[in-house]
Amino acid sequence: MENPIDTPRLPRKRRSLAQELVTVLSEQIRDGQLKRGDKLPTESAIMDAHGVSRTVVREAISRLQAAGQVETRHGIGTFVLDTPSPSGFRIDPATVVTLRDVLAILELRISLEVESAGLAAQRRSPEQLALMRAALDALNESVSHASDAVASDFQFHLQIALATGNRYFTDIMTHLGTSIIPRTRLNSARLAHDDQQHYMNRLSREHEEIYDAIARQDSDAARAAMRLHLTNSRERLRHAHEEAEAQRV
């Protein structure tokens, strides 16, 4: 059921209208007006409520997706995923804007997710394995819809963190949100000089290797597969960064 937005129209000063709308919707999520699993109002309803354009609404939704607070399901709508942390610990997606920023995030992920995969292989339950499989299936089905693919990609990695049984892995992944997925910020296929379909097929193979190792409960193989996956992403983007820097000289 869609939820009405009964807040005043947005002010036209200081930050951009899109960021103002992000703030309003984030506060509604934090205050419980919009709860986990709730469907956001339609674009038209948000436009009418706040007197903003469709472009502003879409930009705000994109920022909420990058923050891991909502996900858009193609043809269905946008749903609340996460409540912002009261501690304020979150990588602000607005600050992850350059190749250098994305590379730094990938370095952080390597340090975190390699061990996460190893522990998940040891500790995962059949139910948790099934959720990983469901996330991969959803990812494979949504490759033609970028936002859907990013959400499914993040869910796969989040399910691995959940399977560790260590809530701190899950907390960190949740706080990072979908901003950890390079495609949230960059056209990774184009930067890697790769065909989009070929690029997604390669990512799919890497994900399947991680899943297979966790399914076999082979911790060493799971760590190796996760390290290869994230290192490959880092190296593809590092080469693109070096090329961009060389062109400036």
C-alpha positions, 0 to 999 in steps of 0.5 A, spaced: 500 500 500 502 506 498 503 511 503 501 519 503 506 524 504 503 529 508 510 534 509 510 541 506 512 543 500 520 543 499 524 550 500 527 552 494 534 554 497 541 552 499 541 544 497 538 542 490 531 540 490 533 533 489 537 533 496 532 536 499 527 531 497 532 525 499 532 529 506 524 529 507 524 521 504 529 519 509 526 523 515 520 519 513 523 512 513 527 514 520 521 516 523 517 510 521 512 514 516 515 509 511 517 502 514 521 497 511 517 493 505 512 499 504 512 502 497 513 509 496 508 513 493 508 514 485 513 519 482 506 523 480 504 523 487 511 525 490 511 531 484 504 533 486 506 533 494 512 537 493 511 541 487 518 538 483 519 535 477 519 528 475 527 529 474 528 531 481 524 525 483 528 520 479 534 523 482 532 523 489 530 516 488 537 514 485 540 517 491 536 513 496 537 507 492 545 508 492 544 509 500 541 502 500 534 505 503 530 503 497 530 498 491 526 499 485 523 493 482 522 494 475 514 494 473 512 494 480 515 500 484 520 502 489 520 499 496 523 501 503 529 497 505 533 500 510 532 505 516 538 510 516 543 509 522 542 513 528 549 513 529 550 517 522 555 511 520 554 511 513 558 512 506 555 518 503 553 516 496 554 523 494 561 523 496 563 517 492 563 520 485 570 519 482 574 513 480 579 514 485 573 514 490 570 507 487 577 504 487 578 506 495 571 503 496 573 496 493 579 496 497 575 496 503 570 491 500 576 486 499 579 487 506 571 485 509 568 481 504 574 476 503 573 473 510 566 474 510 565 469 504 570 464 508 566 464 514 559 464 510 562 457 507 563 454 514 557 457 517 551 458 512 544 454 513 541 451 507 536 457 508 541 462 507 544 458 501 537 459 498 537 466 499 544 467 495 541 463 490 535 467 489 539 474 489 543 471 483 537 469 480 534 475 480 541 479 478 541 474 472 534 476 470 535 484 471 541 485 467 537 489 462 535 494 468 541 497 471 537 499 478 534 492 479 541 489 477 545 493 482 539 492 488 540 484 486 548 484 486 548 488 493 543 483 496 547 477 494 553 480 497 549 482 503 546 475 504 553 472 504 555 477 510 548 475 514 551 467 513 557 469 517 553 469 523 557 475 525 552 481 526 558 486 525 559 484 518 552 485 516 551 492 520 557 494 516 555 492 509 548 495 511 551 501 513 555 501 506 549 500 502 549 499 494 554 505 494 559 499 494 557 496 487 561 500 482 555 500 477 551 505 482 556 510 480 560 508 474 558 505 467 563 499 469 562 496 462 564 502 458 570 504 462 573 497 462 572 497 454 567 491 454 560 490 451 555 490 456 552 483 455 559 480 455 561 484 462 555 482 465 556 475 463 563 475 466 560 478 473 555 472 473 561 467 472 565 470 478 558 470 482 557 463 481 564 461 483 563 464 489 556 461 490 559 454 488 564 455 493 560 457 499 555 451 497 560 446 497 562 449 504 569 450 502 572 456 505 579 457 502 575 456 495 570 462 497 575 466 500 579 465 493 573 466 489 571 473 492 578 476 492 578 474 485 571 477 483 573 484 487 580 484 485 578 483 478 573 489 479 578 493 482 583 492 476 578 494 471 577 500 474 584 502 476 586 501 468 580 506 466 583 511 472 590 510 469 588 512 462 583 517 464 589 520 468 594 519 462 589 523 457 589 529 462 597 530 461 
